[in-house]
Amino acid sequence: MSYRVPGETPFWIDLPNPARIEYPYEYFRGWIGMPNTELPLSASAAGSSLPVARVARPDLDGRPHIGFSFFIDLPEMVAKGWGIHSTIDLRLWQGSLEIGNGTFPVGELARSRCAELITERSHKVEFIYRNSRMPLKKLVGCRAPSALPANWAISPRVEDKTDGVSSHFYGSIIRDFLESLGVDAMVLDAGAGLRKLPVKNVVNMDIYDYPSTDILGIGQALPFEDNSFDAALSLAVLEHVNDPFLCAKELIRVVKPGGKLFVMVPFLQAEHGYPSHYFNATRFGMRELFRDGTELEEHFLERSNQPVFTANQILGLYSAGLPASTRAEFLQMKIGEFLSKPPDHYIDQKDPIVEELAEESRWLLASGTTAVFKVC
């Protein structure tokens, strides 16, 4: 959806797509092309102020712009007295200038789940405080209670978030796993990101205060007593922590004997944020992480981990890192033609598909890196 604002400046909202609020927790992502990118942004939904985050938009580099995202928390709005309506008015300002507005339909699922989610959120908060092993804090600008370390350097407020939004739905395999645990099982989702449609008995922990976040915390020091949960999820999270072995030990600690862990760790994936990317793991590395204190029951490739995703991501990122003219040439090459020559050939011949690849793309797709450290 796009708008025209004074000065013929285009304003785009990219997500959600289609332009409607389908889920109780939703986020919008967009960009504003404006010469003055320093003025503050603000947004509102049905008159209620919303936190706005400025996010990087590398797809728009080369033109003055502001990338942004903001979050809709329908259950919170309902709890504060907003009636459940079939539409909602959204407005966006840059400084005192209103630069965009629109009326968005609110889907039946989003409206029907609000009351239930208010009750479920209350029950989760009670569970969290009852099973906490440390004092929890209330941070300014955050709704969820916090167990973040005192020296935690990353702001948990969503308006301070500068990277992309981590938002995923549970696939059928994970939904089946949760159902197999029984309706009374309490489950920890450690590093949940934004869950647009939370599950009743799943406690969502993250380092950002998303609307769906139940507690702020880190995997290296889970804020729960031993044996608090019947199961735990760790879905594409352990590559983003600086000590995955400690995080694995903590997950085992908070799950009851006989409970289950559902863990997904990437192997051949390009470097990505949320907020940093440290370690990938082979299948043997996965088993090593959880070697002590668990017994392996299943090990498989989930749909999103199939090799075709690896090939698609790497080739897509490689082509995106080339200048337009060289990219066109690269995309015209057949796979057989590309593979007919060894990598050394392209390097030694200073081929444009090597020489003109953007520096950042070289790092994102590096086969390996080399470093020398001085021992102190």
N, C-alpha and C positions, 0 to 999 in steps of 0.2 A: 504494500500500500504506500502511495506517495502523496505528498502534499506540496502545494506551492505557497511560499511564504514571501513577505515583502522583499523586493530585490531579486525576485525570480530564483530564489535559492531552493533547490530540491531537498526534501526531507523524506527519507525512506525508513519504513519499518519493515524489516525482513521476516521476522518471526513473531508470533506463530504463523503457520501456514496450513490451512487457510486462515484469513484474518478474523479469528474468533477465539474465544476463551473456552477451550475444551475441557480443561482440568481445574481442580480447585486451586492448585498452585501453578502459576504460569509465568513465563518470562517473555519479554519483548526485546529484540535486538535490532539495532538499526544504525544509521549514520546520518550526519548532517553535513552538507557541503557549505562551509561558511568561511569567509576570509578571517574573521576574528574567532579563533578557537579557544580563547582564554576565559570567556565568560562562563559562569557556573550553569549547570543544567539542573532542572527540577521537573518533576512529573507528579500527576495526581490521577487517581481513579475514583470516580464518583465523589470528588471533592476531598478525598483523603490523600495526604502527601505520601509519595513513594520514594524510597531511596533509589538514586540513579548512579550507576557505575560507568566510568569511562573505560572502554575496552579497546584494545589494539585492533585495527582493521588493516592488516597488511595488504589485503586485496585492493585497497584504495590508496596505497602509497603513491605520492606524486601529485596529489591534489589536496588542498586545504580541507580538512574534515574533522569531525569528532565522531568516534565510534562510541556507542553507549548500549547499556542494557538496563532494564528495570523489571521488577518482580511484582506479580499480583498475588496477594494472599487473601483469597475470598473468605475462608473461615474466620480469619482475624477481623475482616471487615464486618462480617455477620455478627461476630461476638461483640463488636463495638456499636451495634445497632443498625447497620446497613441492611435494609430489606433485601431479600433475594429477588433480583429482577432478571429479566431475559436479555437485557442489554446493559452495558456499562460505558460511561463516558470517560475517555482518556485524554489528557492534555499534557503538552510538553512545552517548557519554557527554556529560553537561553537568556539568563539575566531576567529582565522584566518583560521581554518580548515573547509573546506566545507564538511558537513556531510550528505547532502542529496540534491537531485535535481530531477526534473521531469517535464514533459510537460503534462498539464492538458487540456482537451477539455473545451471550453466555450460554454454553451448551447445557443440556439437561444433566449430564453426568457431573459437571462442575457445580451446578446448583443443588442437586440432590444429595451430594456427599458432604456438604458444609457442616450440617448439624452433627453428623456422625463423627467427622474429623475433630470437631471441637471437644466432644466427649473423649475420643480416643487420645487426643493430645493431653488432656487432663490426666488420664490413666497412666500414660507414659511418663509424665512428669512425676507422679507419685512413685512409680516404679524406680525411676532414676534416683530420686532422693533417698528412697528406702534402701537401695543397693549401692549407693555411692561410698567409696572408700576414702574420700577426701572432701573437704569443704568446697562447695560450689559457689561461684561468684555470679553476680549480675553485672554485665559490662554495659557501659553507656552505648546506646544505639543498637543493642542486640536484644532479641526476645528470648532466645534459648539460654538456659543456664550454662555457665562456662567452667570447664576443667582445664583450660589451656594453661600451660606453664606461665609463671610470672614474667619470664624473659622472652615470651613468644613474640617474634618480630613481625609476623604477618597479621595485619588487621583482619579480624573476623567479620567486620561490617561489610555488607554487600556493596555499599557505595564506594568502598575503598578497593574493591576487586578490580584488577586490571587485565586479567587473562580471560580466556574463554569460559563459558559456563559449562560445568560438568553436569549434564542432565541425561539420564537414561531410564528406560523402562525395563522391568524384569522380563526376560524372555520366558518362553514356555518351560524350559528346563528348570529355571530358578523358581518359577511359580509352582511347578510340580514338587520341587524340593520343599518349599515352604508348606504346601498342603500336606505333604507326607509327615510333617512334624506334629500335626494335630492343631486344633483351634486354640488351645490354651498355651501353646509353646511361646516363650518369649525369645526373640531373635535380635541380635545386634547386627546392624549394617554399619561396619566400620569404614568410614570414608564414603558416605552415601551420595554426596553431591546433592543436587536438587531432585527430589522425587515428586513429580507432578501429581501422582496418585499414590500416597503412602498406604502401606499395608497395616492393618490394625495392630498386630502384636510385634511389629518390627520397629525397634528404636533406631532412629537415624542419627548417627554421629558424623560430624564433619568439622573442618576448620573454618568454614564460612557459615554465617547466620542466614542460610537460605530460609524461606518461609517454611519448608518442611523439616528443617533441622530441629531435632529434639534436645541435643546436647552438643556443646562445643568441646572438642577434645582431640587428642592425637593418639595414634596407634602405639607409639612407643611407651605410653603410660596411660593405659585405659583406666578411666575413673571409677571402676566397678570392683566390688568384692569378688573374691574367688567364687567360681561356680554359680554365677548370677544368671546365666542364660542357658537355654536348651540348645541353642545353635548360634552360629555367627556367619555372616557373609563378609567376604573381602573380595570385591569385584574390581579388578584393574586398579588397585590401590598401591600394592607393595612396591611397584616400580617408582612410586613418588615419595618414598620415605628413605631417610638416610641410614636406617638400620632395619632392614627387613627381617633379620633373624630375631631381633628384640620384639618387633611387632608380631611375628608368628608366635613367639613365646607368650605374649600378652593375650592373644586370641585364645590360645589353648587354656590359659589360666582362668579366664572368665567364663568358659563353657563347662557345664556340669559333666562329670564322668558319664560316658555313654552318649553325650551330645554330639552334634555334627558341626563340621566346618565346611563351608562351600567357598572355595578359593579359586580365583581366576587371575593369572599373572601373564602378561605379554612376553613374547620371545622376540620375533623379528618384527618389531614395530618401530617406526621412526620416532625420534625424540619429540616429546610433547609436554605440555605444562601441567597445571593444576597442583601445586604451583611450580614444581620442578620435576625433573625426570632423572632418576639416578641409576636404577638397575633393572634389567630385564632378566628372565630366567629360562633356562632350558627345562625340559621335562624332568631331568635329573636334579636341577637346581630347585624346582618346586618341591620335590620329595625331600631334599636335604633341609629345606626351610622348616618342614614340619616332621622331621625324623624323630625327634624326642617328644614323647607324650601322646602320639597319635598312631593310628593304624590305617593304612591306605585302603579305602574301600573301592573307589573308582578313579580312573584317570582317563580323560577323553578330550577330544577337540570339540568345543562348543561351536555353534554355527559361525559366530563372528571371528573365530580363531582359525578358520580354514585358510590354507595357503593362498587362495585366490585373492583374499583381502590384502595379504602381504604384497603380492605382485602389483595389485591395483594401487595401493598407497605409495609404494616406492616409485613406480613409473610416473604416477600423477605428480608427486612432489618434485621429481627430477625435471619433468617438463615445465612445471610452474616456475622453477628456478632459472630457466633460460630466458634470454631476451626474445621478444615476439618473433623475429625473423628466424632465429636459430631454433626456437621451439617448433615453428611450423615445419622446418626441415627434419627435426627429430621425430615429430609425430608422423611424418611420411615414411619413416624407416619401418620395414617389416622386422618382426622379432628375429627371424632367421638371419636377416642381413646384419642386424645389430650383434647377434651372437657369433657370427661367422669370423669376427676378429676379436682377439683377446683384449682385455682392458689396457694392457701395456701399449697396444697399437694406438689407441685414441690419445693416450697420455704422451707418448713419444712423438706423435705427429702433430701435437698441439691442436687437436681437433676442436672446433668451436663448441661441440657439445660437452667438452671437458673444460676448455679455457674460459668459456663465458658463463658457466654455472655460477649463480650468486653465492657469495661467501657463506651466508647463513644456510643455504641449501646444502653446501658441502658438509657442514656440521650436522645438520639434521639427518643426513643420509650416510654419514661416514661408516665405512666398513669397520674401522677401528681408529683409535687415537693413540698418540705417543706422548709420554711426559717424563720428565726427569725431576726428582725430588731431592732436596738437600735435607739430610738428617741433622736435626739440632741436638 
